[in-house]
Amino acid sequence: MSRDYDFTMAGHPNIYTGEHRDLKVYFSEPDAGVNEDTGVLLFIAGYGGHAGSNVYVKMRKQFADLYNLVCIQCDYFGYEFMQAEVKHESIDNFNDMSIMQSLDNITSVLAVISMLKENNLVFNEKKIICYGQSHGGYLALQCNRFVPDLFSLIIDNSAYIYPVYLKATRCLPSLNLNFNYFVKRIEMDDSLLYLPYLYTDFCNTANIVCFHGINDNMIHHSDKERFCNDIKNCTIYLIKDPTASGGIFSSTEHGLGADFLRLFDWVINNCVVEKDKKYELSRTEFSTKKCGYRFDFSSGLIALEYIL
């Protein structure tokens, strides 16, 4: 059985208030220990999922041993407001659907990598994977843009290219309730949240593998296909007939009714997983019409700075 750990660390400061905050990180390592072939895998859950969900606890444990991976997850900013219930949000903690959530996920990976190195554990630095479902897939793609040379493989199941609930009202049929998120009151930089803008003229080095249903109601498959086709090293699989997937998918709608374990196994056995060289962390800068952004890694973690 895998060895399972969790810890709480100082997370990235709240970019909306400047306040310091804590971040809880979970990770599992193979029972046989970490060796030079051991890769790293970050899970990012979408709406209705979180690090304590049974399916993710199971995947962290199983994947660590089955695929020789250090499996990581975190309680990212505002995740608790993405479940099938309504809680009070405030500027101190809310579902921002983007920047803070990506910063937390990147921080969790870099923190665990730092721990491995501090303990003199050699791992495969060419094999760092990110696996995201729905909103988690969106965050995975945003993370890849913020840290361009970290991930070797991005697995995206049904990601949209812009956070749907920044514009739309969320419906919870189980509670017979419609509501709007606090983030709608915040002036966000749309360009930083719109993946086609982020990926314009971007030299992508990760292998991006996307799965999208032809009846997805959150983003039309043609828009997702257009986005993917404009990116180097990106492949999109449009799911038209789930019965031909060997049990991986059961639907052509959002989420594809996917069996997360089978989907991952198919990708690992059929797609390029490693890079030709070790990951690198180098300062990244880009600008939108509103602001300039710098992602700095000099501390070993990630720090977002604004360029005036």
Number of C-alpha atoms within 10 A of each C-alpha: 12 22 16 18 11 13 11 12 14 11 23 23 17 15 13 12 10 10 10 12 14 15 18 17 24 20 26 25 26 24 14 12 15 19 14 10 14 24 23 26 27 25 25 29 26 21 15 13 19 22 22 13 11 10 13 20 18 12 17 27 22 20 21 29 22 12 17 22 30 30 31 27 26 28 22 25 27 17 22 20 19 20 14 15 12 15 11 9 15 11 14 15 18 20 22 23 25 22 19 22 24 23 25 25 27 22 24 27 26 18 17 19 18 15 12 15 11 9 8 9 15 13 19 17 21 22 24 25 24 28 22 24 25 23 25 28 27 27 32 30 25 24 23 23 20 25 21 21 19 27 30 26 28 25 25 26 27 28 28 26 23 21 22 14 17 22 12 12 12 15 13 14 9 8 10 7 11 11 12 14 21 16 18 13 10 11 7 15 13 15 16 21 20 17 20 20 15 18 19 11 11 14 13 16 18 24 21 27 20 21 24 28 25 18 17 19 11 17 20 14 21 12 13 20 17 12 18 20 13 14 18 16 16 18 16 19 12 18 22 15 13 17 12 11 15 11 13 20 23 18 19 20 18 21 21 22 15 21 13 17 14 15 18 15 14 13 14 14 9 9 13 16 20 19 19 8 11 15 18 13 17 14 15 15 15 13 15 13 9 12 13 13 18 17 20 19 16 11 7 13 20 24 16 19 13 11 11 8
